[in-house]
Amino acid sequence: MKYLDLKLRRDLRKNWQQFFSVFLMSLLSVLIFVGLQGAWHGLEKSLDSFISSSNVPDIWVQTTNLTDYEVDQIKSLDGVKSVVPETRITTEIDSKSNSDKYLILDSFSTSSQQIANVTEGAKFSSTVDNGIWINKEYAVSNNLSVGDNLKITLAGKTANVKILGFVQSADRIYFTGSLEYIAPNYNNYAYGYISKNTMDKLLGTQVPSNLVEIYSSNADIRDEIEDILGNKLVTYYNQKTLTDVSEATDRVGQIRNLSYLFSFIFILLAILAMFTTIRRLIESQTKEIAVIKALGYSNSQVTRHYISFGLLVGTIGAVLGAIVSPAMSWFVLETQKTMFSLPNWQIAYSWSSLLVIILVILICSLSAYFASRKAIKGLPAVFLRGKSKEVKHVSIERISFLWNKFSDETKWAVRDAFINRVRVLMGIIGVSGSMMLLIAGIGMPISMNHLVDKAYNEDFSYSKRLTVSDYELADKTYDGQWVQISQAHFSKDDGYNRLLIVISQGNFVNATTSKGEAIKEGGLYVTNGFAEAANIKVGDKMKVIPYHDGKEYTFKVKGIVTSETNQGAYIMSSTFEKAGGAFNPSTLLVGDNISSRQLSNDSNVQSVIKKNNQERNAYDFVNSLMSVFLMIIGFALLLVVVVLYNLGSLNFVERTRDYATLQVLGFSKRNLQNITMIENLITTSVGWMIGIPMGIWFLRQYVATFSTIRIEYTAYVTWQVLLLASLLVWLTSLLTTVVISRRIKKIDMVEALKGVE
């Protein structure tokens, strides 16, 4: 076998260009799957470790004036293990910066010391009278240190509290500070913990509990909580609906889905590349096979020899991909660190990574086996004669009026495409896969940016969003549009609470239906995402129980609103009041005519959110994913280059004799180059046409994975996306074709036309 081993090394050196594509496909298959798995599985492990070790609650309920009797009632519910009442208030941080800063304060509870991890400073202590622990990210963003004083305003009173430590809380992994922001805003929003004594001292009175953390084996006790708390219930969340937690856990699935898709495409191409490469190698080595057989080697030994090509190339590619994959894992995780607050980040792999490595090696070996199984059978004399090419007519030749219009180069290319179906199929899959990934890579940021632009420039046109304490006083002071937002239990629904948004007459809420109709009186307008999730149609009658109201109302669905943000339902205040509802909003949308100075001097205004800050925050979220999108585009371009170059190389090596014969018959080298260009044109055209609908479908599916209870992400496919993806595919194809066609000029006719000796 040592002679076959020597032949193996020589063949690999001589035909390295053809085998390089197989090597690259196997490397990329493993690199992408294992690299992305290291990221998503590592993120999953980091989240599980933080959440489980921190004993994160299963349910969070916000209420008003919680009583001991209500706590006991909640404790008595089936599946409830423990109930932890807390107090949560929102305060303003006085700082020297021009932007408003807010602090969400929680009183210490028995669970606080478990949920929040102290990263720096003193441990939690309920006996401290004037100290605070704030989140690490806000401190870093605002250059704060342990021991600094934080100036806060509570109920009109200003107080200085000492920063005793920094924390990261397991129930605030994706902390946005306000529902009005899509991404974390650590520069303007902080959360912190103080003792109950400190809170009462700062406020000058004892504040009743208004937040309940529930540990329960049953995550859906929504109906029971509604019965117990009635109109005192403000919000109800579980781990699937609390954005601070669910956004992080959902990201795991988003990266995992990407790894599966990438790996499937590259593994499929590795199969085709190995199959076509080995088959071409055997067809070009008929004399060598004849000599090997004449020397006494059996068919099984020759078969094992050709299998070793797939085994060796596949193993080298897979192992190298596994070695490089940790770098890719850390690259992906680095893009997520600005979004999620975790004390420890790690990469992690499961047994499936090893299985994929083995699978890639096995696939390359099996592809080589099936390519060589029948080809090496026969007597040495048969192989010495060489394999004669069979010329077949193709079906398109029957359409004579069309066939006769084709040039000789086109006829050659079409016949060859029908004869070498596997090779052409490989090219089509490569181009269509590349087109699909390019549409996704280019379309993802465009779709998300379109959502941001639509939300903050079309659906809403306000300048500032005010939160006020006295509705009637503010209504006399400012002109604007009032919005009352509350969680509500809809029937029917998809099992989750949604937002009921009651709006007054005004010009700042401009969301419309799919028919372009504005929100009007007389019914409920359900957002598209909610309608699809709960199968709600226009004309349906829906029961609505708004939280902090407790009454049940019935409204007819008048329209489906194409708004991606604030998933739930809109209704005019006049319609809501006519049904018996109370309209007492705390949110006012105003225009540019209201100055920031005027608002800062108004004690009735609790907070101010500028629309341009919301828009900038949303764009920051999209930018945090740009590295992943660029990676998709990069792999897509690499895919089309490798596939088309490999096909061109195979065609060139296989047809060297044919090209030389055609030259003798009078074909110029320009004619021969045209044949190569036409072949790539056919492959690229078919793959491009298939790739467009595939890309649009995949873009829609992948964009939808980013949707949450609050926000619906939808694909935005424009002609610019399709044009840019098409240009990249065609330019890459053209450059690859030019490189291959140049090799035709170097053909040695004398050497190429040598017959069988």
C-alpha positions in Angstrom: 0.0 0.0 0.0 3.0 2.3 0.3 2.9 2.9 -3.5 -0.7 4.0 -3.2 0.1 6.2 -0.3 2.9 7.8 -2.4 0.4 8.2 -5.3 -2.1 9.8 -2.8 0.4 12.5 -1.8 1.4 13.2 -5.4 -2.2 13.5 -6.5 -3.0 15.9 -3.7 -0.1 18.1 -4.7 -1.0 18.0 -8.3 -4.8 18.5 -7.9 -4.7 20.7 -4.9 -7.0 23.3 -6.4 -9.8 20.9 -6.9 -9.4 19.4 -3.4 -9.1 22.8 -1.9 -12.8 23.5 -2.4 -13.6 20.3 -0.5 -11.2 21.2 2.2 -12.7 24.7 2.5 -16.3 23.4 2.5 -15.5 20.9 5.3 -13.6 23.5 7.2 -16.5 26.1 6.9 -19.1 23.5 7.8 -17.4 22.7 11.1 -16.2 26.3 11.7 -19.7 27.7 11.4 -21.6 25.1 13.3 -19.0 24.6 16.1 -18.2 28.3 16.2 -21.8 29.5 16.4 -22.6 26.7 18.9 -19.8 27.8 21.1 -21.5 31.2 21.1 -25.1 30.3 21.6 -24.4 27.3 23.9 -21.9 29.4 25.9 -24.5 32.2 26.2 -27.1 29.6 27.2 -24.7 28.2 29.9 -23.8 31.7 31.1 -27.5 32.6 31.4 -28.5 29.3 33.1 -25.6 29.6 35.5 -26.5 33.2 36.4 -30.3 32.7 36.6 -30.2 29.4 38.5 -27.5 30.5 41.0 -29.4 33.7 41.6 -32.7 32.1 42.2 -34.6 34.3 39.8 -38.4 34.5 40.5 -40.8 32.8 38.1 -43.4 35.6 38.2 -43.3 39.4 38.8 -46.5 41.2 39.8 -46.7 44.9 40.2 -49.6 46.2 42.3 -50.6 49.1 44.5 -50.8 49.0 48.4 -50.2 45.3 48.8 -51.7 43.9 52.0 -50.6 40.9 54.1 -53.9 39.3 53.3 -53.3 39.4 49.6 -49.8 38.0 50.1 -51.3 35.1 52.0 -53.8 34.5 49.3 -51.1 34.4 46.7 -49.1 32.0 48.9 -52.1 29.6 49.0 -52.3 29.2 45.2 -51.4 25.8 43.8 -47.7 25.5 42.8 -46.7 28.7 44.6 -43.6 28.0 46.7 -42.8 31.4 48.1 -43.9 35.1 47.8 -41.5 38.0 48.3 -43.1 41.5 48.6 -40.9 44.5 47.8 -41.2 48.2 47.1 -40.1 49.8 43.8 -39.9 53.5 43.1 -38.5 55.5 40.2 -36.4 58.5 41.1 -34.4 61.1 39.2 -30.7 61.4 39.4 -29.3 64.9 39.6 -26.2 65.1 37.4 -24.2 67.7 35.6 -25.0 66.3 32.2 -27.7 67.8 30.0 -29.6 64.5 29.6 -32.1 63.3 32.2 -31.1 60.3 34.3 -33.4 58.0 36.2 -33.0 55.4 38.9 -35.3 52.5 39.6 -34.9 51.7 43.3 -35.9 48.4 44.9 -36.0 47.8 48.6 -34.1 44.9 50.0 -35.9 41.7 50.4 -34.9 38.1 51.3 -34.4 37.4 47.5 -32.4 40.6 46.7 -29.1 39.1 48.0 -29.6 36.1 45.7 -30.9 37.8 42.6 -28.3 40.6 42.5 -24.6 39.8 42.3 -22.3 42.3 44.0 -19.4 42.8 41.6 -17.5 45.4 43.6 -17.8 47.0 47.0 -19.5 45.9 50.2 -22.0 43.1 50.5 -25.7 43.8 51.0 -26.7 44.9 54.4 -30.2 45.7 55.6 -28.9 47.7 58.5 -27.2 50.4 56.4 -29.2 53.7 56.7 -27.7 55.7 53.9 -26.2 53.5 51.2 -27.1 52.2 47.8 -25.9 49.5 45.4 -26.4 50.5 41.8 -25.9 48.5 38.6 -22.3 48.2 37.3 -23.1 49.3 33.7 -24.5 52.7 34.7 -21.5 53.3 37.0 -19.1 52.5 34.1 -21.0 54.6 31.7 -21.1 57.6 34.1 -17.6 57.2 35.6 -18.8 56.4 39.1 -16.8 54.7 41.8 -17.6 52.9 45.0 -17.7 55.6 47.7 -19.1 58.3 45.5 -22.3 60.1 46.5 -25.3 59.9 44.3 -27.7 62.8 44.3 -31.3 61.7 43.8 -34.7 63.4 43.9 -37.5 61.6 45.7 -41.0 63.0 45.9 -39.6 66.5 45.4 -36.9 66.0 48.0 -33.2 65.9 47.2 -30.9 63.5 49.0 -27.3 62.3 48.8 -26.8 58.5 49.2 -23.4 56.8 49.2 -22.6 54.2 46.6 -21.6 51.1 48.6 -21.2 48.7 45.7 -22.0 47.7 42.1 -24.4 44.9 41.2 -25.6 42.9 38.3 -29.1 41.5 38.7 -30.2 38.2 37.1 -33.7 39.6 36.5 -32.3 42.6 34.7 -29.9 41.0 32.2 -31.4 43.1 29.3 -32.2 46.3 31.3 -33.7 49.1 29.1 -34.9 51.2 32.0 -38.2 52.0 30.3 -40.6 50.2 28.0 -40.1 53.1 25.6 -36.6 51.9 24.7 -35.7 48.9 22.6 -32.1 48.5 23.7 -30.3 49.0 27.1 -29.7 52.7 27.8 -27.1 52.5 30.6 -26.1 56.1 30.2 -29.5 57.4 31.3 -31.1 54.6 33.3 -29.9 52.8 36.4 -31.3 50.4 38.9 -30.3 50.1 42.5 -31.1 48.5 45.9 -31.5 50.2 49.2 -32.7 49.0 52.6 -36.4 49.5 53.5 -35.3 51.8 56.3 -33.3 53.9 54.0 -36.2 54.2 51.5 -38.7 55.2 54.3 -36.2 57.7 55.6 -35.6 59.3 52.3 -39.4 59.5 51.6 -40.2 60.6 55.1 -42.9 57.9 55.4 -43.4 54.2 55.2 -44.2 53.1 51.7 -46.3 50.0 51.2 -45.1 47.1 49.0 -46.0 47.4 45.4 -44.1 44.5 43.8 -44.4 40.8 44.4 -41.8 38.2 43.3 -43.4 34.8 43.1 -41.6 31.4 43.0 -44.0 28.9 41.5 -43.9 25.6 39.6 -46.9 27.0 37.7 -45.8 29.9 35.5 -49.4 30.8 34.5 -51.4 32.0 37.5 -52.6 35.1 35.7 -56.3 34.5 36.2 -55.8 33.8 39.9 -53.7 36.9 40.5 -56.4 39.0 38.7 -59.0 37.6 41.0 -56.9 38.3 44.1 -55.7 41.8 43.3 -58.6 43.1 41.1 -58.1 46.7 40.1 -54.9 47.0 42.1 -53.1 44.8 39.6 -50.7 46.9 37.4 -48.5 44.4 35.5 -48.0 40.6 35.4 -44.8 39.1 33.9 -43.2 35.7 33.8 -39.8 34.7 32.6 -41.1 34.4 29.0 -42.7 37.9 29.0 -40.3 39.9 31.1 -38.1 41.6 28.5 -35.2 41.9 30.9 -34.9 38.1 31.0 -36.6 36.8 27.8 -34.6 39.0 25.4 -31.4 37.2 26.5 -32.9 33.7 26.4 -34.4 34.4 23.0 -31.0 35.4 21.6 -29.8 31.9 22.2 -32.3 30.5 19.7 -31.6 33.2 17.1 -27.9 32.3 16.9 -28.7 28.6 17.1 -31.0 28.8 14.1 -28.3 30.6 12.1 -25.8 27.9 12.8 -28.1 25.1 11.6 -28.8 26.9 8.3 -25.2 27.8 7.5 -23.9 24.3 8.3 -26.6 22.6 6.2 -25.6 24.6 3.1 -21.9 24.0 3.4 -22.2 20.3 4.3 -24.4 19.8 1.2 -21.8 21.5 -1.0 -19.0 19.5 0.6 -20.8 16.3 -0.5 -21.2 17.5 -4.1 -17.7 18.9 -4.2 -16.1 15.7 -3.0 -18.2 13.5 -5.3 -17.4 15.5 -8.5 -13.7 15.9 -7.6 -13.1 12.2 -7.0 -15.1 11.2 -10.1 -13.1 13.6 -12.3 -9.9 12.3 -10.7 -10.7 8.7 -11.6 -11.7 9.6 -15.1 -8.4 11.4 -15.6 -6.3 8.5 -14.2 -7.4 5.6 -16.3 -3.8 4.7 -17.2 -2.7 4.8 -13.5 -5.7 2.6 -12.5 -4.8 0.1 -15.3 -1.2 -0.1 -14.1 -2.3 -0.5 -10.4 -4.7 -3.3 -11.4 -2.0 -5.0 -13.5 0.3 -5.0 -10.5 -2.2 -7.1 -8.6 -4.2 -4.6 -6.5 -7.8 -5.6 -6.0 -10.8 -3.4 -6.6 -11.4 -3.0 -2.8 -7.8 -1.7 -2.4 -8.2 0.8 -5.2 -11.5 1.9 -3.7 -9.9 2.4 -0.3 -7.2 4.4 -2.0 -9.8 6.9 -3.4 -11.8 6.9 -0.2 -8.6 8.0 1.5 -8.7 11.3 -0.5 -12.1 12.1 1.1 -11.0 10.9 4.5 -7.7 12.9 4.5 -9.1 16.2 3.0 -12.3 16.0 5.1 -10.3 15.3 8.3 -7.8 18.1 7.8 -10.6 20.6 7.0 -12.9 19.5 9.9 -10.0 19.5 12.5 -8.8 22.9 11.4 -12.3 24.2 11.5 -12.7 22.9 15.1 -9.3 24.5 16.1 -10.3 27.9 14.7 -13.9 27.8 15.9 -13.3 29.2 19.5 -12.1 32.5 17.8 -15.4 32.7 16.0 -17.3 31.9 19.2 -15.7 34.7 21.1 -16.2 37.1 18.1 -20.0 36.5 18.2 -20.1 36.8 22.0 -18.2 40.1 21.9 -21.0 41.5 19.8 -23.5 40.7 22.5 -21.7 42.1 25.5 -23.0 45.6 25.0 -26.6 44.3 25.2 -26.5 41.8 28.0 -25.3 42.2 31.6 -23.7 39.0 32.8 -21.0 38.5 35.4 -19.3 35.7 33.4 -19.1 35.0 29.7 -18.0 31.6 28.4 -18.0 29.5 25.3 -19.4 26.0 25.5 -19.8 23.1 23.2 -21.9 19.9 23.3 -21.5 16.5 21.9 -23.3 17.6 18.8 -20.1 19.5 17.8 -18.1 16.3 17.9 -20.9 14.5 15.9 -20.8 17.2 13.2 -17.0 16.9 12.9 -17.4 13.1 12.5 -20.3 13.6 10.2 -18.4 15.9 7.9 -15.4 13.5 7.7 -17.8 10.6 7.1 -19.7 12.5 4.4 -16.5 13.3 2.5 -15.4 9.7 2.8 -18.7 8.3 1.6 -18.9 10.8 -1.2 -15.5 9.5 -2.4 -16.7 5.9 -2.0 -19.8 6.4 -4.1 -17.9 8.3 -6.7 -15.3 5.5 -7.1 -17.4 2.4 -6.4 -18.4 1.7 -10.0 -15.7 3.7 -11.8 -12.8 1.4 -10.8 -14.4 -1.9 -11.8 -13.1 -3.5 -15.0 -10.1 -5.1 -16.6 -6.7 -3.3 -16.9 -7.0 -3.3 -20.7 -10.3 -1.4 -20.5 -8.7 1.3 -18.4 -5.7 1.5 -20.8 -8.1 2.3 -23.7 -9.5 5.1 -21.6 -13.1 6.1 -21.2 -14.7 7.3 -24.4 -17.1 10.2 -24.0 -20.7 9.6 -24.9 -22.3 12.3 -26.9 -26.0 12.6 -26.1 -28.7 14.8 -27.6 -30.5 17.0 -25.1 -34.2 17.7 -25.0 -33.9 21.3 -26.0 -32.4 20.2 -29.4 -35.9 19.0 -30.4 -37.0 22.7 -30.5 -35.1 23.3 -33.7 -36.1 26.9 -34.3 -34.6 27.8 -30.9 -31.6 25.4 -31.0 -30.5 26.6 -34.4 -30.3 30.2 -33.1 -27.7 29.2 -30.6 -24.0 29.7 -31.3 -21.6 26.8 -31.3 -20.3 27.9 -27.9 -23.8 28.0 -26.4 -24.7 24.5 -27.9 -21.5 23.1 -26.3 -22.3 24.6 -22.9 -25.9 23.5 -22.9 -25.1 19.9 -23.8 -22.4 19.8 -21.2 -24.7 21.1 -18.5 -27.3 18.3 -19.2 -24.6 15.7 -19.3 -22.8 16.8 -16.0 -25.9 17.3 -13.9 -24.2 16.7 -10.5 -21.6 19.3 -11.2 -24.1 21.9 -12.4 -26.4 21.1 -9.4 -23.5 21.9 -7.2 -23.0 25.2 -8.8 -26.7 26.0 -8.7 -26.9 25.2 -5.0 -23.8 27.2 -4.3 -25.1 30.3 -6.1 -28.7 30.0 -4.7 -27.3 29.5 -1.2 -25.1 32.5 -1.6 -27.9 34.6 -2.9 -30.1 33.5 0.0 -27.5 34.4 2.5 -26.7 37.8 0.8 -30.4 38.7 0.9 -30.5 37.8 4.5 -27.3 39.6 5.4 -28.2 42.8 3.6 -31.9 42.6 4.3 -31.6 42.1 8.1 -30.2 45.5 9.0 -32.4 47.2 6.4 -35.5 45.5 7.7 -34.6 46.5 11.3 -33.7 50.1 10.3 -36.9 50.4 8.4 -38.8 49.3 11.6 -37.0 52.1 13.5 -37.7 54.7 10.9 -41.3 53.7 10.5 -41.9 53.6 14.3 -40.4 57.0 15.1 -41.1 58.9 11.9 -44.4 57.5 10.5 -46.3 55.8 13.3 -45.4 58.5 15.9 -44.4 62.1 15.2 -44.1 63.6 18.7 -40.9 65.4 19.9 -41.1 64.5 23.6 -42.9 62.0 25.7 -43.8 63.3 29.1 -44.8 61.3 32.2 -46.9 63.5 34.5 -48.4 63.0 38.0 -51.5 65.2 37.6 -53.4 64.7 34.3 -55.8 67.6 34.7 -53.1 70.1 35.6 -50.9 69.1 32.7 -53.8 69.1 30.3 -54.3 72.8 31.1 -50.6 73.6 30.8 -49.6 71.8 27.6 -51.1 71.1 24.2 -50.5 67.5 23.0 -52.0 64.1 22.6 -52.7 62.0 25.7 -51.9 58.3 25.9 -53.0 55.9 28.6 -51.0 52.7 28.4 -51.8 49.6 30.6 -51.3 45.9 30.5 -54.6 44.1 29.7 -55.9 40.6 29.5 -57.6 40.1 26.2 -59.9 37.3 25.2 -59.0 35.9 22.9 -55.2 36.1 23.2 -52.1 34.0 22.8 -51.7 33.3 26.5 -49.8 36.6 27.2 -50.9 40.0 28.4 -50.7 42.8 25.8 -50.8 46.6 25.9 -54.1 48.5 25.8 -53.3 51.9 24.4 -56.1 54.5 24.9 -55.4 57.7 22.9 -57.1 61.1 22.8 -57.6 63.1 19.6 -54.3 64.4 18.3 -51.7 64.4 15.6 -48.8 62.5 17.2 -50.1 58.9 17.0 -50.3 58.1 13.2 -50.4 54.3 13.1 -52.7 53.1 10.3 -54.2 49.8 9.2 -53.0 47.8 6.2 -55.6 49.8 4.1 -54.1 53.1 5.2 -57.0 54.0 7.5 -56.3 56.0 10.7 -57.4 54.9 14.2 -61.0 56.1 14.6 -63.8 55.9 17.1 -66.1 53.0 17.4 -63.9 50.0 18.0 -60.6 48.3 18.8 -57.6 48.4 16.6 -55.3 45.4 17.1 -51.7 45.4 16.1 -50.7 43.0 13.3 -48.3 40.9 15.4 -50.9 40.3 18.2 -53.6 39.6 15.6 -51.5 36.9 13.9 -50.4 35.3 17.2 -54.0 35.1 18.5 -55.8 34.6 15.2 -57.8 37.8 15.6 -59.8 39.0 12.6 -61.6 42.3 11.8 -65.2 42.0 13.1 -64.3 39.8 16.0 -65.7 40.8 19.4 -63.0 40.9 22.1 -63.3 41.0 25.9 -60.7 43.3 27.5 -59.7 43.6 31.2 -57.3 46.5 31.6 -55.0 46.2 34.6 -55.4 48.9 37.3 -59.0 49.0 36.2 -60.3 45.5 36.8 -63.5 45.9 34.8 -64.3 43.8 31.7 -65.2 45.5 28.5 -66.3 44.2 25.1 -65.2 45.8 21.9 -65.5 45.0 18.2 -62.2 44.8 16.3 -62.5 47.5 13.7 -59.0 47.2 12.1 -55.6 45.6 12.1 -52.8 48.2 12.7 -49.5 47.7 10.9 -47.5 48.9 13.8 -44.4 46.8 14.9 -43.9 48.4 18.3 -46.2 48.4 21.3 -47.9 45.1 20.5 -51.5 45.1 21.7 -54.5 47.2 20.8 -55.4 50.9 20.3 -58.7 52.5 21.1 -59.9 56.1 21.1 -60.5 57.6 24.6 -64.0 58.6 23.6 -64.9 55.0 22.7 -63.3 53.7 25.9 -65.1 56.2 28.1 -68.4 55.5 26.3 -68.0 51.9 27.3 -67.6 53.0 30.9 -63.9 53.1 31.2 -61.9 55.8 33.0 -59.5 57.9 31.0 -56.8 59.1 33.4 -53.5 59.1 31.4 -50.1 59.9 32.7 -48.3 60.0 29.3 -48.5 63.2 27.1 -47.0 63.4 23.6 -45.9 67.0 22.7 -44.2 68.7 19.8 -41.1 71.0 19.5 -43.0 74.0 20.8 -42.5 72.8 24.4 -38.9 73.6 25.6 -36.8 71.3 27.8 -36.2 74.3 30.2 -39.9 74.7 30.7 -40.3 71.0 31.5 -37.4 70.9 33.8 -39.0 73.6 36.0 -42.3 71.8 36.2 -42.6 69.6 39.3 -45.7 67.9 37.7 -43.5 66.4 35.0 -41.9 63.2 36.3 -39.8 62.2 33.3 -39.1 63.3 29.8 -38.1 61.0 26.9 -37.1 62.6 23.6 -38.1 60.8 20.5 -34.7 61.2 18.9 -33.1 59.5 21.9 -35.5 56.6 21.4 -34.6 56.4 17.8 -30.9 56.5 18.5 -31.2 53.8 21.0 -33.1 51.6 18.5 -30.4 52.1 15.9 -27.8 51.1 18.6 -29.6 47.8 18.9 -29.3 47.2 15.1 -25.7 48.2 15.1 -24.9 45.7 17.8 -25.8 43.0 15.4 -24.0 44.4 12.3 -20.9 42.2 12.9 -23.1 39.1 12.6 -24.8 40.5 9.4 -21.4 41.3 7.9 -20.2 37.8 8.7 -23.2 36.4 6.8 -22.4 38.5 3.8 -18.7 37.5 3.9 -19.5 33.7 4.1 -22.0 34.1 1.2 -19.4 35.7 -1.0 -16.8 33.1 -0.1 -19.4 30.4 -0.9 -20.0 31.6 -4.5 -16.3 32.2 -5.2 -15.3 28.7 -4.0 -18.1 26.9 -5.7 -17.7 28.6 -9.1 -13.9 28.5 -9.0 -14.0 24.8 -8.2 -16.5 24.1 -11.1 -14.4 26.1 -13.5 -11.2 24.3 -12.4 -12.9 20.9 -12.8 -14.2 21.8 -16.2 -10.8 23.1 -17.3 -8.8 20.1 -16.3 -11.4 17.7 -17.7 -11.6 19.5 -21.0 -8.0 20.4 -21.7 -8.0 17.8 -24.6 -11.4 19.0 -25.9 -10.3 22.6 -25.9 -7.1 21.7 -27.8 -9.2 19.7 -30.3 -11.5 22.7 -30.8 -8.5 24.9 -31.4 -7.3 22.6 -34.2 -10.8 22.7 -35.7 -10.6 26.5 -35.9 -12.0 27.8 -32.6 -10.1 30.8 -31.3 -9.2 31.1 -27.6 -11.8 33.8 -27.4 -14.4 31.2 -28.5 -13.2 28.8 -25.8 -13.3 31.5 -23.2 -16.9 32.2 -24.3 -17.8 28.6 -23.6 -16.5 28.9 -20.0 -18.4 32.2 -19.6 -21.7 30.7 -21.0 -21.4 27.7 -18.6 -21.0 29.9 -15.6 -23.7 32.2 -16.9 -26.2 29.3 -17.0 -25.2 28.1 -13.5 -25.3 31.6 -12.0 -28.6 32.5 -13.7 -30.5 29.4 -12.5 -29.0 29.7 -9.0 -29.7 33.4 -8.9 -33.4 32.9 -9.8 -33.9 30.1 -7.3 -32.0 32.1 -4.6 -34.3 35.2 -4.8 -37.4 33.5 -3.4 -35.3 31.4 -1.1 -33.6 34.5 0.2 -36.9 36.4 0.7 -38.4 33.4 2.6 -35.3 33.0 4.8 -35.2 36.7 5.5 -38.8 36.7 6.7 -38.3 33.6 8.9 -35.0 34.9 10.4 -36.2 38.4 11.0 -39.3 37.0 12.8 -37.1 35.2 15.3 -36.2 38.6 16.8 -39.8 39.4 17.6 -40.9 39.7 21.2 -44.1 40.2 23.1 -43.6 44.0 22.7 -42.1 44.3 19.2 -42.8 42.5 15.9 -39.9 42.4 13.5 -41.0 42.0 9.9 -38.9 41.6 6.7 -38.6 44.7 4.5 -37.6 43.4 1.1 -36.9 46.3 -1.3 -35.6 46.3 -4.9 -32.4 47.8 -3.4 -31.8 44.7 -1.3 -32.3 42.4 -4.3 -30.2 44.6 -6.6 -27.3 44.8 -4.2 -27.3 41.0 -3.5 -27.6 40.3 -7.2 -24.7 42.6 -8.1 -22.5 41.0 -5.5 -23.3 37.5 -6.9 -22.9 38.4 -10.5 -19.7 40.4 -10.0 -18.2 37.6 -8.0 -19.3 35.1 -10.7 -17.8 37.3 -13.4 -14.4 37.7 -11.6 -14.2 34.0 -11.0 -15.0 33.3 -14.7 -12.3 35.7 -15.8 -9.7 34.0 -13.7 -10.6 30.6 -15.0 -10.9 31.6 -18.6 -7.3 33.1 -18.5 -6.0 29.5 -18.0 -7.2 28.6 -21.5 -4.6 30.8 -23.0 -1.9 28.6 -21.5 -3.1 25.3 -23.0 -0.3 23.3 -24.7 -2.0 21.7 -27.7 0.8 19.2 -28.4 0.7 17.9 -24.8 -3.1 18.0 -24.6 -3.6 15.9 -27.8 -1.3 13.1 -26.9 -3.1 9.8 -27.2 -3.1 6.7 -25.2 0.4 5.2 -25.3 
